[in-house]
Structures are given as C-alpha cells and as structure tokens.
Amino acid sequence: MISLDPGVLPPSWPASADCAGVPPFHTHEYNDDFFILRQSGCTNFEKPFLYLIFGADRALLIDTGAKGADVASAVASALRTRGGRHDGRVPPLLVIHSHNHSDHVAGDAQLRALAGTTLIGADLPAVQTFFGIRNWPDEIVTFDLGTRVIDVIPTPGHEVASIALYDRRTGILLTGDTVYPGRLYVRDGEAFRASVRRLVAFTEGKPVAHVLGTHIENTRTPYVDYPEGTSYQPDEHALELGRAHLLELQDALDRMPGPVVRRALRDFTVWPVAPPA
C-alpha cells in the first residue's frame, strides 16, 4: 500500500488587477512540512513559484524568485510560522535552484544574508559539487533533509544546470521550467528530449501525486496561453500536472523526427528558442 503525506493545493492562486496592498508573495501550506510561495505579478510578470520543504535536520528552499520583491521576509515569515507549531524551532535553511535563470535567482543576495542560511550557487559546477553528481546528466542522486529523502534528477535542455526534485514523502515531483502549464522553452533539443525521457523512466512505478513547475502561463482554456509579460491572469491554468503529462510530452518529442519544433499541446507548448550566445 502506497503511503504518502497528503496535502491540499488551492483551486486558484490570488490574482488582482489592482496592486494596492497586494503582498509580494502569497504563501500556501500544502501541508505542515511543504510550503509553496508564489511571487505576485504586481512585482514581476514572471510570477515564479518557490518551494520550501522541511526535514528533521534542515529546511530546503528551491529558488529565490524574480526581481522586484522582498523574498527574504516572505521566507523568514514562513519559517517562523512553521516553527511556531514546533516549539519555536526554526531549522537551518539550505537554498538551491531549479536552474540558473534570472527569475529564479534574483533573491540570492537577500537569502544569503538571512541568518542560518546556506545558499548553493546555481551554476553547473556548484550544483554538481554540492550534490556529488559525477556523471552529469545521467546520474540521479539523493539528498537527505533528515528523515526526508529528496531525489535530484538532472534535466538540462531548458538550461544547462536544470534539475528536478522528487520528494519521496509527498510524491511531488518539482520540475522547474522543464515541465509546467505554459511555454516550455527548449534551448538544447537533444538534452531536453533526454531529460524528459529521464523523468519518465525515473517516475516509472513511483507514486506521483503532483508534477509542480515554477510558472503558470496557460489559461484554463485548452491550448490557450497568456502572452509573455502578462501580470494579471484571472483565468490561469492550475499549477499541478501529473505523470500523464510527462508521457504526453515524451510522445510529442518522439514524434519530431528532426530538431525540436514548436507544438501546442492541451496544457503546455513545446517552444524551441535559440541558445544563449
């Protein structure tokens, strides 16, 4: 029998056309040990999601958000909230990144200055060194937060240092910008194909409660996305996807005999772009 820690995702995320009084981050508690922070579109149109996971020995924050927001205060508040239910104990914080793009690392300096925090660089050498990944990108490793094991899966293709994280306790797969309801920007087609195959193979036979990425760009209407730069998304797609979406994406990529080409699917779009110069 599969036993996962259950949690609750909201039916929708706060959105407001009037930014007066809107906090820079909305914090949602999936459960007592798994927090989701969503940056407001009033601060940055990217509106990224950050994830805060608690183990027995330390807390893990994935990403530090985009420019324009006080992320340190939001994270510190979440740590205190959870600590208030655990005899006031606030565990040391480890900060890592889903990948090395500006809308996921902009708050690094703020978090680096937060007491009790260790921040790992987002570049590939820093990621490989910290997690001990010798055979990039084929080696999958584990990291223990203290009676909470996280699997670290390399997923280059969107960005060279992209990783996905699987939380064994909740069955949640965090996929960064590799898979989410929006435009899946592909900079290295062959690496992206291999990464999707790696995710499909890794999740075979494992319980996957949700696949959670770091953005929402699609609307609830199938095949329709919001234009890039949209800050107010009152009818956005749900954050959560499932393993079936990984299979759908793999199938779509397998049906492209040559280079990866743009293809709209129901809940996301494969969107090749030129690699950085």
PAVOKOL-952486 format. One record per residue: residue number from 0; residue in three letters; x, y, z of N, C-alpha, C in turn. Coordinates in nm, 3 decimals. Atoms other than C-alpha are relative to their C-alpha. Layout:
N
nr_rest_nc1_nc2_nc3_cac1_cac2_cac3_cc1_cc2_cc3
NUM_ala_X_Y_Z_X_Y_Z_X_Y_Z;
...
END
This chain:
277
nr_rest_nc1_nc2_nc3_cac1_cac2_cac3_cc1_cc2_cc3
0_met_0.083_-0.119_0.000_0.000_0.000_0.000_0.087_0.125_0.000;
1_ile_-0.075_-0.124_0.009_0.133_0.344_-0.100_-0.044_0.094_0.110;
2_ser_0.031_-0.093_-0.108_0.155_0.585_0.190_0.078_0.128_-0.023;
3_leu_-0.060_-0.131_0.021_0.223_0.950_0.111_-0.060_0.100_0.097;
4_asp_0.055_-0.109_-0.080_0.187_1.257_0.327_-0.095_0.080_-0.089;
5_pro_0.095_-0.073_0.084_-0.130_1.420_0.192_0.015_0.151_0.015;
6_gly_-0.001_-0.145_-0.005_-0.172_1.788_0.120_-0.110_0.055_-0.088;
7_val_0.107_-0.066_0.074_-0.405_2.039_-0.037_0.058_0.114_-0.083;
8_leu_-0.034_-0.110_0.088_-0.350_2.267_-0.335_-0.121_0.090_-0.016;
9_pro_0.116_-0.090_0.013_-0.568_2.576_-0.381_-0.068_-0.018_-0.135;
10_pro_0.068_0.007_0.130_-0.835_2.579_-0.653_0.049_0.105_-0.096;
11_ser_-0.059_-0.105_0.083_-0.675_2.901_-0.780_0.096_0.080_0.087;
12_trp_-0.098_-0.083_-0.071_-0.397_3.144_-0.689_-0.046_0.145_-0.006;
13_pro_0.047_-0.138_-0.002_-0.467_3.504_-0.588_0.048_0.080_-0.121;
14_ala_-0.033_-0.088_0.112_-0.475_3.749_-0.878_-0.082_0.127_0.015;
15_ser_0.069_-0.126_-0.015_-0.565_4.115_-0.871_0.046_0.098_-0.105;
16_ala_-0.033_-0.103_0.097_-0.582_4.384_-1.136_0.044_0.128_0.070;
17_asp_-0.038_-0.115_-0.081_-0.536_4.640_-0.857_0.109_-0.044_0.097;
18_cys_-0.114_0.046_-0.079_-0.195_4.606_-0.696_0.011_0.066_0.137;
19_ala_-0.008_-0.068_-0.130_-0.264_4.833_-0.399_-0.020_-0.101_0.113;
20_gly_0.010_0.088_-0.115_-0.196_4.637_-0.083_0.027_-0.146_-0.026;
21_val_-0.027_0.141_0.032_-0.106_4.314_-0.264_0.138_-0.037_0.052;
22_pro_-0.132_0.039_-0.051_0.177_4.134_-0.078_0.087_-0.054_-0.112;
23_pro_-0.090_0.046_0.107_0.485_4.045_-0.283_-0.002_-0.152_-0.020;
24_phe_0.009_0.145_0.011_0.438_3.673_-0.210_-0.128_-0.049_0.066;
25_his_0.110_0.073_-0.064_0.140_3.450_-0.140_0.055_-0.134_0.043;
26_thr_-0.051_0.126_-0.054_0.228_3.156_0.084_-0.115_-0.096_0.025;
27_his_0.101_0.105_-0.018_0.025_2.836_0.069_0.065_-0.120_0.066;
28_glu_-0.050_0.119_-0.067_0.077_2.545_0.306_-0.067_-0.124_-0.060;
29_tyr_0.051_0.127_0.054_0.035_2.223_0.111_-0.027_-0.095_0.115;
30_asn_0.020_0.065_-0.129_0.081_2.056_0.447_0.098_0.062_0.099;
31_asp_-0.082_-0.061_-0.104_0.273_2.125_0.766_0.147_0.010_-0.038;
32_asp_-0.142_0.008_0.033_0.609_2.040_0.607_0.032_0.036_-0.144;
33_phe_-0.021_-0.031_0.142_0.564_2.164_0.249_-0.075_0.129_-0.032;
34_phe_0.058_-0.131_0.029_0.507_2.532_0.169_0.028_0.038_-0.146;
35_ile_-0.015_-0.052_0.136_0.455_2.693_-0.172_-0.013_0.152_0.006;
36_leu_0.004_-0.146_0.006_0.538_3.062_-0.224_-0.013_0.041_-0.146;
37_arg_0.019_-0.047_0.137_0.409_3.236_-0.535_0.022_0.152_-0.002;
38_gln_-0.028_-0.142_0.010_0.553_3.574_-0.629_-0.112_0.070_-0.076;
39_ser_0.110_-0.075_0.060_0.292_3.835_-0.718_0.037_0.058_-0.135;
40_gly_-0.019_-0.066_0.128_0.253_3.959_-1.073_0.013_0.151_0.015;
41_cys_-0.017_-0.143_-0.025_0.244_4.305_-0.918_0.147_0.037_0.019;
42_thr_-0.142_-0.025_-0.017_0.618_4.269_-0.853_0.079_-0.040_-0.124;
43_asn_-0.072_0.048_0.117_0.723_4.076_-1.165_-0.094_-0.090_-0.082;
44_phe_0.093_0.075_0.083_0.530_3.933_-1.460_0.030_-0.150_-0.003;
45_glu_-0.034_0.142_0.004_0.715_3.601_-1.430_-0.078_-0.080_0.106;
46_lys_0.082_0.062_-0.105_0.523_3.521_-1.107_0.049_-0.142_0.036;
47_pro_-0.051_0.137_-0.024_0.751_3.225_-1.018_-0.051_-0.059_0.131;
48_phe_0.029_0.076_-0.121_0.673_2.958_-0.761_0.130_-0.043_0.065;
49_leu_-0.111_0.047_-0.081_0.919_2.878_-0.483_-0.053_-0.108_0.092;
50_tyr_0.044_0.111_-0.083_0.907_2.565_-0.270_0.090_-0.010_0.124;
51_leu_-0.068_0.008_-0.128_1.000_2.528_0.097_-0.039_-0.132_0.067;
52_ile_0.025_0.135_-0.050_1.034_2.172_0.231_0.077_-0.019_0.131;
53_phe_-0.062_0.017_-0.132_1.107_2.077_0.592_0.034_-0.146_0.028;
54_gly_-0.041_0.129_-0.050_1.306_1.779_0.711_0.029_0.010_0.148;
55_ala_-0.029_0.000_-0.143_1.412_1.682_1.061_0.123_0.085_0.034;
56_asp_-0.125_-0.070_-0.027_1.754_1.850_1.026_0.009_0.139_-0.061;
57_arg_-0.009_-0.129_0.068_1.704_2.138_0.787_-0.121_0.022_-0.091;
58_ala_0.103_-0.035_0.098_1.464_2.319_0.558_0.068_0.026_-0.134;
59_leu_-0.054_-0.017_0.135_1.515_2.333_0.182_-0.088_0.098_-0.076;
60_leu_0.070_-0.095_0.088_1.417_2.633_-0.034_0.050_-0.019_-0.141;
61_ile_-0.035_0.014_0.141_1.408_2.583_-0.409_-0.036_0.129_-0.070;
62_asp_0.008_-0.126_0.073_1.466_2.913_-0.596_-0.021_0.119_0.093;
63_thr_0.010_-0.122_-0.079_1.475_3.272_-0.476_-0.080_0.109_-0.070;
64_gly_0.093_-0.091_0.062_1.237_3.439_-0.718_0.060_0.095_-0.102;
65_ala_-0.037_-0.098_0.100_1.247_3.720_-0.972_0.024_0.136_0.066;
66_lys_-0.027_-0.133_-0.052_1.345_4.085_-0.932_-0.130_0.066_0.047;
67_gly_0.112_-0.086_-0.037_1.119_4.329_-0.753_-0.070_-0.035_0.129;
68_ala_0.074_0.042_-0.119_1.024_4.151_-0.430_0.094_-0.029_0.116;
69_asp_-0.072_0.033_-0.124_1.137_4.107_-0.070_-0.024_-0.146_0.032;
70_val_0.019_0.144_-0.019_1.178_3.731_-0.075_0.048_-0.044_0.136;
71_ala_-0.054_0.042_-0.130_1.382_3.711_0.246_-0.106_0.011_0.109;
72_ser_0.104_-0.016_-0.101_1.094_3.845_0.454_-0.108_-0.106_-0.014;
73_ala_0.104_0.102_0.022_0.846_3.604_0.295_0.047_-0.135_0.048;
74_val_-0.053_0.129_-0.042_1.072_3.305_0.357_0.015_-0.003_0.152;
75_ala_-0.017_-0.006_-0.146_1.155_3.414_0.713_-0.135_-0.013_0.069;
76_ser_0.134_0.011_-0.058_0.782_3.452_0.785_-0.050_-0.143_-0.006;
77_ala_0.042_0.140_0.013_0.714_3.101_0.654_0.074_-0.089_0.100;
78_leu_-0.078_0.077_-0.097_0.995_2.962_0.869_-0.053_0.020_0.142;
79_arg_0.053_-0.028_-0.134_0.855_3.134_1.178_-0.138_-0.062_0.019;
80_thr_0.133_0.059_-0.009_0.501_3.018_1.103_0.008_-0.147_0.031;
81_arg_-0.015_0.144_-0.023_0.607_2.658_1.083_0.067_-0.026_0.134;
82_gly_-0.067_0.017_-0.128_0.840_2.696_1.381_-0.092_0.020_0.118;
83_gly_0.095_-0.024_-0.108_0.554_2.828_1.592_-0.081_-0.122_0.035;
84_arg_0.073_0.125_-0.025_0.392_2.488_1.562_0.093_-0.112_0.046;
85_his_-0.099_0.100_-0.038_0.714_2.307_1.654_0.093_0.056_0.106;
86_asp_-0.075_-0.050_-0.117_0.822_2.459_1.985_0.093_0.116_-0.036;
87_gly_-0.080_-0.115_0.038_0.957_2.767_1.810_0.128_-0.033_-0.073;
88_arg_-0.126_0.041_0.064_1.232_2.568_1.640_-0.001_0.036_-0.149;
89_val_-0.018_-0.035_0.141_1.343_2.720_1.310_0.127_-0.069_-0.049;
90_pro_-0.117_0.076_0.043_1.575_2.478_1.129_0.091_0.083_-0.089;
91_pro_-0.087_-0.067_0.097_1.880_2.591_0.931_-0.057_-0.017_-0.140;
92_leu_0.059_-0.003_0.134_1.787_2.677_0.574_0.108_-0.022_-0.106;
93_leu_-0.085_0.023_0.116_1.952_2.539_0.262_-0.075_0.051_-0.123;
94_val_0.062_-0.057_0.119_1.880_2.727_-0.062_0.070_-0.054_-0.124;
95_ile_-0.052_0.047_0.129_1.923_2.567_-0.405_-0.090_0.057_-0.109;
96_his_0.074_-0.056_0.112_1.783_2.642_-0.750_-0.042_-0.110_-0.097;
97_ser_0.044_0.093_0.105_1.582_2.461_-1.013_0.085_0.017_-0.125;
98_his_-0.090_-0.028_0.112_1.806_2.629_-1.272_0.051_0.143_0.013;
99_asn_-0.075_-0.125_-0.012_2.023_2.931_-1.335_-0.053_0.107_-0.095;
100_his_0.056_-0.113_0.074_1.789_3.191_-1.487_-0.038_0.110_0.097;
101_ser_0.012_-0.117_-0.087_1.738_3.541_-1.353_-0.129_0.002_0.083;
102_asp_0.127_-0.004_-0.074_1.374_3.492_-1.250_-0.008_-0.109_0.108;
103_his_-0.004_0.102_-0.104_1.481_3.210_-1.017_0.117_0.019_0.097;
104_val_-0.117_-0.024_-0.085_1.799_3.352_-0.863_0.010_0.145_0.047;
105_ala_-0.011_-0.143_-0.027_1.723_3.724_-0.823_0.009_0.032_0.149;
106_gly_-0.002_-0.025_-0.143_1.677_3.696_-0.447_0.117_-0.064_0.074;
107_asp_-0.112_0.071_-0.064_2.006_3.515_-0.383_0.069_0.084_0.107;
108_ala_-0.071_-0.084_-0.097_2.173_3.810_-0.210_-0.082_0.016_0.127;
109_gln_0.086_-0.013_-0.118_1.874_3.853_0.020_0.005_-0.125_0.087;
110_leu_0.001_0.125_-0.076_1.869_3.487_0.120_0.137_-0.030_0.059;
111_arg_-0.135_0.024_-0.050_2.246_3.470_0.159_0.023_0.076_0.131;
112_ala_-0.015_-0.082_-0.120_2.216_3.743_0.424_-0.093_-0.042_0.113;
113_leu_0.094_0.044_-0.103_1.940_3.561_0.615_0.072_-0.093_0.098;
114_ala_-0.069_0.080_-0.102_2.067_3.415_0.943_-0.035_-0.147_-0.011;
115_gly_0.022_0.144_0.002_2.112_3.040_0.949_-0.020_-0.059_-0.137;
116_thr_0.027_0.042_0.137_2.109_3.010_0.570_0.129_-0.033_-0.074;
117_thr_-0.108_0.037_0.091_2.343_2.830_0.330_-0.057_0.001_-0.141;
118_leu_0.049_-0.010_0.138_2.298_2.917_-0.038_0.102_-0.062_-0.094;
119_ile_-0.083_0.068_0.099_2.436_2.696_-0.316_-0.014_0.072_-0.134;
120_gly_0.005_-0.066_0.129_2.527_2.858_-0.646_-0.083_-0.077_-0.101;
121_ala_0.088_0.061_0.099_2.306_2.792_-0.946_0.072_-0.048_-0.125;
122_asp_-0.076_0.044_0.117_2.584_2.727_-1.199_0.027_-0.150_0.008;
123_leu_-0.015_0.146_0.006_2.656_2.371_-1.311_0.111_-0.053_0.091;
124_pro_-0.102_0.053_-0.092_2.989_2.323_-1.124_-0.045_0.001_0.145;
125_ala_0.046_-0.006_-0.139_2.829_2.436_-0.798_-0.103_-0.108_0.028;
126_val_0.104_0.102_-0.017_2.531_2.203_-0.847_0.063_-0.139_0.007;
127_gln_-0.065_0.131_0.002_2.749_1.903_-0.936_0.081_-0.023_0.128;
128_thr_-0.085_0.016_-0.118_2.988_1.965_-0.648_-0.082_-0.022_0.125;
129_phe_0.077_0.011_-0.123_2.725_2.013_-0.382_-0.070_-0.135_0.011;
130_phe_0.076_0.125_-0.005_2.516_1.710_-0.474_0.086_-0.123_-0.030;
131_gly_-0.087_0.113_0.028_2.814_1.494_-0.573_-0.038_-0.074_-0.127;
132_ile_0.039_0.061_0.128_2.694_1.434_-0.929_0.123_-0.006_-0.090;
133_arg_-0.122_0.015_0.082_2.995_1.297_-1.116_-0.035_-0.019_-0.147;
134_asn_0.036_0.034_0.137_2.818_1.170_-1.428_-0.122_0.081_-0.042;
135_trp_0.108_-0.088_0.043_2.611_1.466_-1.541_-0.026_-0.021_-0.149;
136_pro_0.125_-0.011_-0.075_2.334_1.445_-1.659_-0.066_-0.135_0.030;
137_asp_0.064_0.132_-0.010_2.278_1.070_-1.634_-0.011_-0.054_0.142;
138_glu_0.000_0.051_-0.137_2.341_1.022_-1.263_-0.107_0.069_0.084;
139_ile_0.101_-0.050_-0.092_2.048_1.061_-1.025_0.048_-0.028_0.142;
140_val_-0.051_0.014_-0.136_2.145_1.122_-0.663_-0.109_0.033_0.101;
141_thr_0.096_-0.031_-0.106_1.968_1.159_-0.329_0.062_0.098_0.099;
142_phe_-0.042_-0.095_-0.103_1.983_1.424_-0.061_-0.098_-0.012_0.116;
143_asp_0.084_0.023_-0.117_1.853_1.377_0.294_-0.008_0.127_0.085;
144_leu_0.024_-0.116_-0.085_1.698_1.668_0.484_-0.015_-0.038_0.147;
145_gly_0.025_0.053_-0.134_1.674_1.448_0.793_-0.133_-0.073_0.000;
146_thr_0.117_0.088_0.015_1.432_1.154_0.761_-0.093_0.047_-0.111;
147_arg_0.076_-0.042_0.118_1.320_1.311_0.433_0.095_-0.001_-0.118;
148_val_-0.091_0.019_0.113_1.492_1.191_0.116_-0.056_0.068_-0.124;
149_ile_0.032_-0.068_0.125_1.489_1.405_-0.196_0.087_-0.058_-0.110;
150_asp_-0.076_0.045_0.116_1.591_1.260_-0.533_0.028_0.120_-0.090;
151_val_-0.043_-0.111_0.085_1.786_1.500_-0.755_0.025_-0.054_-0.140;
152_ile_-0.006_0.053_0.136_1.739_1.441_-1.129_0.048_0.110_-0.094;
153_pro_-0.045_-0.100_0.096_1.946_1.638_-1.382_-0.096_0.010_-0.119;
154_thr_0.093_-0.018_0.111_1.723_1.790_-1.652_0.043_0.114_-0.091;
155_pro_-0.040_-0.108_0.091_1.929_2.010_-1.887_-0.084_-0.001_-0.128;
156_gly_0.077_-0.016_0.123_1.771_2.136_-2.206_-0.065_0.136_-0.003;
157_his_0.048_-0.137_-0.017_1.591_2.443_-2.082_0.118_0.088_0.041;
158_glu_-0.122_-0.069_-0.045_1.912_2.549_-1.904_0.098_-0.108_0.042;
159_val_-0.099_0.108_-0.015_2.238_2.360_-1.861_0.004_-0.059_0.140;
160_ala_-0.008_0.050_-0.137_2.214_2.328_-1.481_-0.137_-0.033_0.059;
161_ser_0.135_0.030_-0.049_1.842_2.245_-1.459_-0.004_-0.133_0.074;
162_ile_0.023_0.125_-0.072_1.738_1.985_-1.203_-0.148_-0.011_0.034;
163_ala_0.131_0.029_-0.057_1.413_1.822_-1.096_0.022_-0.066_0.134;
164_leu_-0.010_0.056_-0.135_1.347_1.712_-0.738_-0.125_-0.081_0.029;
165_tyr_0.112_0.085_-0.038_1.131_1.425_-0.618_0.000_-0.017_0.150;
166_asp_0.016_0.011_-0.145_1.006_1.440_-0.260_-0.070_-0.132_0.030;
167_arg_0.056_0.133_-0.023_0.952_1.082_-0.151_-0.115_0.002_0.101;
168_arg_0.102_-0.002_-0.104_0.736_1.184_0.143_-0.138_0.037_-0.055;
169_thr_0.129_-0.044_0.055_0.465_1.360_-0.060_-0.027_-0.058_-0.139;
170_gly_0.017_0.045_0.137_0.523_1.204_-0.401_-0.009_0.114_-0.100;
171_ile_0.003_-0.116_0.088_0.561_1.552_-0.550_0.131_0.007_-0.079;
172_leu_-0.114_-0.019_0.089_0.792_1.596_-0.848_0.007_0.147_-0.038;
173_leu_-0.021_-0.141_0.033_0.928_1.950_-0.883_0.085_0.009_-0.125;
174_thr_-0.064_0.007_0.131_1.024_2.013_-1.244_0.055_0.132_-0.050;
175_gly_-0.057_-0.127_0.044_1.136_2.376_-1.254_-0.068_0.053_-0.125;
176_asp_0.056_-0.050_0.126_1.094_2.524_-1.602_0.000_-0.108_-0.109;
177_thr_0.000_0.107_0.100_1.122_2.184_-1.773_-0.141_-0.041_-0.037;
178_val_0.140_0.037_0.025_0.753_2.094_-1.736_-0.089_0.084_0.091;
179_tyr_0.099_-0.078_-0.074_0.475_2.331_-1.628_-0.108_0.044_-0.098;
180_pro_0.105_-0.041_0.092_0.149_2.466_-1.772_0.032_0.134_-0.066;
181_gly_-0.041_-0.122_0.068_0.298_2.715_-2.013_0.089_-0.031_-0.118;
182_arg_-0.090_0.014_0.114_0.565_2.765_-2.278_0.129_-0.066_0.048;
183_leu_-0.119_0.076_-0.041_0.838_2.504_-2.236_0.114_0.039_-0.093;
184_tyr_-0.107_-0.052_0.084_1.136_2.694_-2.371_0.116_-0.099_-0.006;
185_val_-0.103_0.102_0.023_1.385_2.448_-2.520_0.119_0.065_-0.067;
186_arg_-0.122_-0.059_0.056_1.740_2.571_-2.575_0.095_-0.105_-0.057;
187_asp_-0.080_0.111_0.052_1.906_2.234_-2.635_-0.095_-0.117_-0.020;
188_gly_0.104_0.098_0.029_1.669_1.997_-2.810_0.033_-0.141_0.043;
189_glu_-0.035_0.138_-0.035_1.859_1.673_-2.763_0.011_-0.018_0.150;
190_ala_-0.008_0.009_-0.146_1.933_1.745_-2.399_-0.140_0.000_0.061;
191_phe_0.138_-0.006_-0.052_1.566_1.832_-2.343_-0.071_-0.133_-0.020;
192_arg_0.060_0.132_0.025_1.448_1.508_-2.507_0.050_-0.102_0.103;
193_ala_-0.058_0.097_-0.093_1.687_1.307_-2.291_-0.049_0.025_0.143;
194_ser_0.046_-0.032_-0.135_1.575_1.490_-1.977_-0.144_-0.045_0.022;
195_val_0.139_0.046_-0.013_1.208_1.417_-2.041_-0.004_-0.152_0.009;
196_arg_-0.008_0.146_-0.011_1.293_1.052_-2.103_0.049_-0.041_0.138;
197_arg_-0.053_0.031_-0.133_1.490_1.055_-1.777_-0.110_0.013_0.106;
198_leu_0.109_-0.019_-0.096_1.190_1.191_-1.586_-0.104_-0.111_-0.012;
199_val_0.097_0.109_0.020_0.957_0.933_-1.740_0.055_-0.130_0.058;
200_ala_-0.060_0.123_-0.052_1.197_0.649_-1.659_0.009_0.003_0.152;
201_phe_-0.014_-0.011_-0.145_1.258_0.777_-1.305_-0.134_-0.023_0.069;
202_thr_0.131_0.008_-0.066_0.887_0.801_-1.223_-0.072_-0.132_-0.024;
203_glu_0.063_0.130_0.026_0.803_0.455_-1.360_-0.012_-0.078_0.130;
204_gly_0.023_0.080_-0.120_0.647_0.259_-1.075_0.001_0.078_0.130;
205_lys_-0.001_-0.081_-0.122_0.675_0.550_-0.829_-0.132_0.076_0.014;
206_pro_0.121_-0.081_-0.017_0.379_0.732_-0.676_0.031_0.147_-0.030;
207_val_-0.017_-0.142_0.034_0.350_1.079_-0.830_-0.132_0.069_0.030;
208_ala_0.122_-0.070_-0.038_0.092_1.288_-0.650_-0.024_0.120_-0.090;
209_his_0.010_-0.119_0.084_0.164_1.604_-0.849_0.134_0.025_-0.067;
210_val_-0.116_-0.057_0.066_0.408_1.745_-1.100_-0.016_0.151_0.007;
211_leu_0.011_-0.144_-0.022_0.472_2.106_-0.999_0.121_0.071_-0.060;
212_gly_-0.105_-0.082_0.060_0.671_2.351_-1.209_0.010_0.134_0.069;
213_thr_-0.029_-0.128_-0.064_0.770_2.710_-1.144_-0.075_0.117_-0.062;
214_his_0.080_-0.107_0.059_0.529_2.909_-1.363_-0.137_-0.054_-0.039;
215_ile_0.124_0.028_0.072_0.175_2.918_-1.495_-0.012_0.104_-0.109;
216_glu_0.016_-0.092_0.113_0.139_3.070_-1.842_-0.123_-0.033_-0.084;
217_asn_0.120_0.036_0.075_-0.160_2.881_-1.982_-0.126_0.045_0.073;
218_thr_0.131_-0.026_-0.058_-0.523_2.967_-1.928_-0.069_-0.133_0.025;
219_arg_0.078_0.123_-0.021_-0.788_2.717_-1.823_-0.059_-0.052_-0.131;
220_thr_0.048_0.043_0.131_-0.895_2.704_-2.187_0.109_-0.081_-0.069;
221_pro_-0.104_0.081_0.062_-0.709_2.419_-2.358_0.066_0.070_-0.119;
222_tyr_-0.082_-0.050_0.110_-0.431_2.525_-2.598_0.017_0.152_-0.001;
223_val_-0.009_-0.146_-0.002_-0.451_2.892_-2.496_0.091_0.046_0.113;
224_asp_-0.087_-0.054_-0.103_-0.173_3.076_-2.313_-0.017_0.151_0.010;
225_tyr_-0.006_-0.145_-0.015_-0.133_3.427_-2.178_0.124_0.051_-0.072;
226_pro_-0.119_-0.054_0.066_0.104_3.649_-2.380_0.113_0.023_0.100;
227_glu_-0.114_-0.028_-0.086_0.453_3.689_-2.241_-0.009_0.143_0.053;
228_gly_0.008_-0.131_-0.063_0.466_3.978_-1.997_-0.129_0.026_0.073;
229_thr_0.128_-0.018_-0.068_0.114_3.927_-1.860_0.017_-0.008_0.151;
230_ser_-0.010_-0.002_-0.146_0.094_4.021_-1.493_-0.127_-0.049_0.068;
231_tyr_0.130_0.034_-0.060_-0.277_3.965_-1.426_-0.061_-0.115_-0.078;
232_gln_0.050_0.121_0.065_-0.404_3.614_-1.502_-0.120_-0.054_0.077;
233_pro_0.115_0.039_-0.082_-0.756_3.578_-1.362_-0.056_-0.138_-0.033;
234_asp_0.055_0.130_0.040_-0.831_3.254_-1.550_0.113_-0.096_-0.034;
235_glu_-0.116_0.081_0.032_-0.499_3.075_-1.531_-0.023_-0.148_0.030;
236_his_-0.002_0.145_-0.016_-0.444_2.701_-1.553_0.039_-0.036_0.144;
237_ala_-0.048_0.050_-0.129_-0.399_2.500_-1.234_0.151_-0.021_-0.006;
238_leu_-0.144_0.023_-0.007_-0.038_2.470_-1.120_0.034_-0.146_-0.026;
239_glu_-0.037_0.141_-0.002_-0.044_2.094_-1.084_-0.026_-0.072_-0.132;
240_leu_0.012_0.094_0.110_0.017_1.849_-1.366_0.020_-0.139_0.059;
241_gly_-0.017_0.137_-0.047_0.059_1.470_-1.346_0.099_-0.075_-0.087;
242_arg_-0.095_0.079_0.078_0.280_1.191_-1.475_-0.047_-0.018_-0.143;
243_ala_0.052_0.013_0.137_0.050_1.158_-1.777_0.051_0.112_-0.089;
244_his_-0.053_-0.111_0.080_0.176_1.498_-1.889_0.145_-0.028_-0.041;
245_leu_-0.136_0.037_0.039_0.534_1.367_-1.884_-0.004_-0.097_-0.118;
246_leu_0.014_0.096_0.109_0.425_1.079_-2.106_-0.045_0.070_-0.128;
247_glu_0.047_-0.075_0.116_0.240_1.318_-2.337_0.113_0.082_-0.062;
248_leu_-0.112_-0.079_0.050_0.545_1.541_-2.364_0.104_-0.089_-0.068;
249_gln_-0.096_0.092_0.061_0.776_1.247_-2.433_-0.050_-0.046_-0.137;
250_asp_0.057_0.045_0.128_0.541_1.123_-2.705_0.009_0.110_-0.105;
251_ala_-0.006_-0.112_0.095_0.526_1.468_-2.867_0.143_0.018_-0.052;
252_leu_-0.139_-0.015_0.042_0.906_1.492_-2.871_0.045_-0.116_-0.088;
253_asp_-0.036_0.117_0.080_0.941_1.138_-3.008_-0.057_0.009_-0.141;
254_arg_0.063_-0.015_0.132_0.712_1.237_-3.297_0.065_0.109_-0.085;
255_met_-0.076_-0.100_0.076_0.956_1.508_-3.404_0.126_-0.068_-0.052;
256_pro_-0.113_0.080_0.049_1.198_1.317_-3.632_0.131_0.078_-0.008;
257_gly_-0.120_-0.083_0.008_1.439_1.609_-3.664_0.013_0.086_0.123;
258_pro_-0.012_-0.091_-0.115_1.501_1.912_-3.446_-0.133_0.020_0.070;
259_val_0.122_-0.033_-0.074_1.254_2.005_-3.176_-0.066_0.121_-0.063;
260_val_0.076_-0.109_0.061_0.982_2.225_-3.325_-0.113_0.041_0.094;
261_arg_0.108_-0.048_-0.085_0.707_2.432_-3.170_-0.125_-0.085_-0.023;
262_arg_0.125_0.077_0.009_0.399_2.229_-3.090_-0.084_0.027_0.123;
263_ala_0.093_-0.027_-0.110_0.100_2.329_-2.881_-0.071_-0.129_0.038;
264_leu_0.076_0.110_-0.057_-0.044_2.058_-2.657_-0.108_0.060_0.089;
265_arg_0.116_-0.052_-0.074_-0.351_2.086_-2.439_0.039_0.093_0.114;
266_asp_-0.032_-0.070_-0.123_-0.178_2.213_-2.125_0.134_0.071_-0.002;
267_phe_-0.128_-0.070_0.013_0.159_2.342_-2.248_0.043_-0.003_-0.145;
268_thr_-0.050_-0.008_0.137_0.355_2.425_-2.561_0.150_-0.025_0.000;
269_val_-0.143_0.018_0.023_0.693_2.291_-2.669_0.047_0.120_-0.083;
270_trp_-0.033_-0.130_0.058_0.873_2.613_-2.762_0.152_0.014_-0.013;
271_pro_-0.146_-0.014_0.016_1.230_2.593_-2.901_0.040_0.145_-0.018;
272_val_-0.056_-0.135_0.015_1.438_2.909_-2.872_0.149_-0.014_-0.024;
273_ala_-0.144_0.004_0.026_1.791_2.997_-2.974_0.076_-0.007_0.132;
274_pro_-0.081_0.004_-0.123_2.052_2.904_-2.714_0.071_0.132_0.019;
275_pro_-0.071_-0.126_-0.025_2.234_3.193_-2.547_0.131_0.005_-0.077;
276_ala_-0.123_-0.016_0.079_2.524_3.333_-2.747_0.122_-0.024_0.088;
END
